[in-house]
Amino acid sequence: MSFLSQLGWLYATKAFDTTQKVSDADLGQILEAMRLAPASVGLQAYHIYVVTNQELKDKVQAVSWNQAQIGSSSHLLVLAARTDLIDAKEEHFTALSGGDAAIREQLAGYEGMVNGLIGGLEASNSGLAWSAKQAYIALGFGLAAAAELQIDSCAMEGFDGGAVGEILGLPASQTAVVMLPIGYRAATETPRPKFRLPQSSLVTEVR
Ligand SMILES: Cc1cc2nc3c(=O)[nH]c(=O)nc-3n(C[C@H](O)[C@H](O)[C@H](O)COP(=O)(O)O)c2cc1C
């Protein structure tokens, strides 16, 4: 099933069937799509937590306006934005160069540009906002991949990020910014008719 043909089917699921679990293979494809999402300057300054522990999901639900899609999900994906951008950059360039000093040297121009970006973000205290934007792109890829696999989901930002961080034991350098519970819609679900603004309201061609 292609993503484009799934757009009418996709909706923000409010309750999942607790008897159905997403397979490891399908979960792997969703996570792979998120991993391969683009990020500004290539820096993937976020971390994805996959929560299956029921007690933890219930605790997260309690600090998320008690939204039932969390506790009933098969897997709860929590996207945390990183604020330790220097460390994230270091990890990126170490991995990209394979730890080879000569290759790293060849990347000096690129690394200088990333350093400049990080310096500007830190000076304007906007590192978290920047990292969160990158996490949301991964969120979109996860939503799309799940839909293609006919797995239901609900993008969510209605939660207390600080409390979720405490429940999951996130390091101080990470802030939970958005979540994606996934699973299979409960039989009781009656999705609202999809409403979106027409393209004429959203799109202006500039020739
Ligand atoms: C970033 C983001 C955050 C959202 N947060 C929540 C949320 O906390 N709870 C919820 O039920 N839906 C949440 N939604 C789903 C939207 O409310 C939903 O997509 C919108 O109402 C349209 O409904 P539909 O997608 O089912 O057509 C969120 C969607 C996005 C993209």
The ligand as a Tripos MOL2 file, in Angstrom:
@<TRIPOS>MOLECULE
LIG
   31    33     1     0     0
SMALL
NO_CHARGES

@<TRIPOS>ATOM
      1 C1          2.5950   18.0250   16.1590 C.3       1 LIG1
      2 C2          1.2440   17.4420   16.4300 C.ar      1 LIG1
      3 C3          0.7950   17.3200   17.7370 C.ar      1 LIG1
      4 C4         -0.4350   16.7230   18.0120 C.ar      1 LIG1
      5 N1         -0.8080   16.5010   19.3210 N.ar      1 LIG1
      6 C5         -1.9460   15.7820   19.5600 C.ar      1 LIG1
      7 C6         -2.2880   15.3890   20.8690 C.ar      1 LIG1
      8 O1         -1.5840   15.6680   21.8490 O.2       1 LIG1
      9 N2         -3.4220   14.6570   21.0300 N.ar      1 LIG1
     10 C7         -4.2190   14.2890   19.9820 C.ar      1 LIG1
     11 O2         -5.2200   13.6190   20.1910 O.2       1 LIG1
     12 N3         -3.9130   14.6540   18.7250 N.ar      1 LIG1
     13 C8         -2.8010   15.3670   18.4850 C.ar      1 LIG1
     14 N4         -2.4740   15.7030   17.2020 N.ar      1 LIG1
     15 C9         -3.3470   15.2700   16.1040 C.3       1 LIG1
     16 C10        -4.1350   16.4450   15.5170 C.3       1 LIG1
     17 O3         -5.0060   16.9520   16.4840 O.3       1 LIG1
     18 C11        -4.8840   15.9230   14.2840 C.3       1 LIG1
     19 O4         -3.9350   15.5620   13.3020 O.3       1 LIG1
     20 C12        -5.8230   16.9550   13.7260 C.3       1 LIG1
     21 O5         -6.8450   17.2650   14.6530 O.3       1 LIG1
     22 C13        -6.5000   16.4480   12.4560 C.3       1 LIG1
     23 O6         -7.0900   15.1950   12.6730 O.3       1 LIG1
     24 P1         -6.7540   13.9670   11.7450 P.3       1 LIG1
     25 O7         -5.2690   13.9160   11.5960 O.co2     1 LIG1
     26 O8         -7.3240   12.7800   12.4510 O.co2     1 LIG1
     27 O9         -7.4450   14.2070   10.4280 O.co2     1 LIG1
     28 C14        -1.2610   16.3050   16.9340 C.ar      1 LIG1
     29 C15        -0.8260   16.4740   15.6170 C.ar      1 LIG1
     30 C16         0.4100   17.0090   15.3710 C.ar      1 LIG1
     31 C17         0.8870   17.1220   13.9360 C.3       1 LIG1
@<TRIPOS>BOND
     1     1     2 1
     2     2     3 ar
     3     2    30 ar
     4     3     4 ar
     5     4     5 ar
     6     4    28 ar
     7     5     6 ar
     8     6     7 ar
     9     6    13 1
    10     7     8 2
    11     7     9 ar
    12     9    10 ar
    13    10    11 2
    14    10    12 ar
    15    12    13 ar
    16    13    14 ar
    17    14    15 1
    18    14    28 ar
    19    15    16 1
    20    16    17 1
    21    16    18 1
    22    18    19 1
    23    18    20 1
    24    20    21 1
    25    20    22 1
    26    22    23 1
    27    23    24 1
    28    24    25 2
    29    24    26 1
    30    24    27 1
    31    28    29 ar
    32    29    30 ar
    33    30    31 1
@<TRIPOS>SUBSTRUCTURE
     1 LIG1         1 GROUP 0 **** ****
